[in-house]
Amino acid sequence: MITFTILMVLGAYLLAAVLVTWVVLTRQKNRKAKWLAGFFSVTVFVLIPTWDWALGSIYFSYLCQAEDTFGKYMHTLSSRNP
């Protein structure tokens, strides 16, 4: 039942994205404006559920470099053994 609910929410989100993009595109007059409006509309709908992935991967990379505990562990092991 949970899977069905998740699929319904994703389907509703996709339907809303398509409808909003279509409305935005039909209100534009020339071809360049339609391309820009469509691009920004699709970009917003893609970034809403995925914006934290980019920030999280940047922060994770920083933490991996700043808090390299395995390297510290290996350094302490190598200093103990003569």
N, C-alpha and C positions, 0 to 999 in steps of 0.2 A: 504494500500500500504506500509505503514511503517512496519507493521508486516511481510509482505512478504519479504521486504528488510532485516530485522533483521534475519529472518529464513534463507535466502540465505547466509548471511554473516556467521552465525553459522554453516551452512552446509558446506560452503567452508573451514572454519577453521577446522572442524572435518575431512573433506576429506584430507586436508593438513597434519593434525596430523597423520592420518592413513598411508598416503603415505610416509611421512618422517620416521615414525617408521618402516615401512616395509623395506625401503631402508637401514636404519641403521642396521636392523636385518639381512638382506641378506649379508651384508658385513662382518659379524663376522664369525669366524671359529668354535670356540668351543661353547658348551652349556652354560657355565658360562658367557662367554663374551656376548652371545646373551641375557641372562637374565639381566645382568647389563646394557647393552645398551638399551634394551627395557624399563627397569625401569626408567632410566634417561631420555629417550625420552618422555615417558608418563608423568613423573614428570614435566618436563619443559613445556609441552603443557598444563598441568593442572594449573601450577602456573602462567603462563603468564596472564590469565584473572582474577585470584583470589588472587594474592600475596598481594594486599592492604587490603584484608579482615582481615588477621591475624594481620597485623600491626595496622589497625584501631581498632580492638577489644582490643588490648593491650593498645593503647592510650586512648580509651574510658573508659576502666577500671581504668586507672590512673586518668583520669579527674573526674570520679565519686567519687573516694576516695579523691582526692585533693580539689575539689570544691563542697563539699557537701552543696549546698545552702539550701536544704530543712531542713537539720539538723540545720543549722545556723538560719533559719527562726523559727523553733520550739523552739530553745534555746531562741531567743529574745521574743517569745510569752510567754514562761514559766517564763521568768524573769520579764515581765510586770505584770503578774497576781500574786497577793500575795497568 
